[in-house]
């Protein structure tokens, strides 16, 4: 059974929402520390700097699943629900 790293799901969601569709014509150039890049690659398991940047941008561009869940379930317990003390 294949192991799915957390970033795999984010990139799949980005593809599914069309964020990665089309020709790759945009160019991004940054200066940062090699330590930051290495730490991000180690944490994510990503080897390609291009994929690492796509992952970072997709993480920012996709809606936060926690916020979505909270909005969708707001008030689901009902006004009379009591939490245990």
RAJO-V249247 format. One record per residue. RES is the residue in one small letter. SS is DSSP state (h for helix, s for strand, l for the rest). D_LAST is the distance of its C-alpha to the last C-alpha in Angstrom with 2 decimals. Layout:
res->{RES:RES}
ss->{SS:SS}
d_last->{D_LAST:D_LAST}
This chain:
res->{x:x:x:x:x:x:x:x:x:x:x:x:x:x:x:x:x:x:x:x:x:x:x:x:x:x:x:x:x:x:x:x:x:x:x:x:x:x:x:x:x:x:x:x:x:x:x:x:x:x:x:x:x:x:x:x:x:x:x:x:x:x:x:x:x:x:x:x:x:x:x:x:x:x:x:x:x:x:x:x:x:x:x:x:x}
ss->{l:l:l:l:l:h:h:h:h:h:h:h:h:h:h:h:l:l:l:l:l:l:l:l:l:l:l:l:l:l:l:l:l:h:h:h:h:h:h:h:h:h:h:h:l:l:l:l:h:h:h:h:h:h:h:h:h:h:h:h:h:l:l:l:h:h:h:h:h:h:h:h:h:l:l:l:l:l:l:l:l:l:l:l:l}
d_last->{42.51:42.43:39.69:38.32:37.35:34.68:37.47:39.28:36.73:36.90:40.69:40.72:38.58:40.91:43.92:42.48:41.92:45.45:44.68:46.97:49.66:53.19:55.47:54.17:56.19:53.80:54.35:51.85:53.02:50.88:51.29:48.45:48.17:48.93:45.90:43.55:45.27:45.26:41.56:40.67:42.99:41.57:37.95:38.81:41.64:43.92:47.50:49.10:48.68:49.25:46.45:44.18:44.94:44.48:41.06:40.08:41.43:39.85:36.42:36.92:38.56:36.18:33.10:29.80:28.09:24.54:25.58:27.33:24.32:22.07:24.88:25.52:21.99:21.01:19.63:19.70:16.34:17.70:16.94:15.08:12.52:8.86:6.38:3.79:0.00}
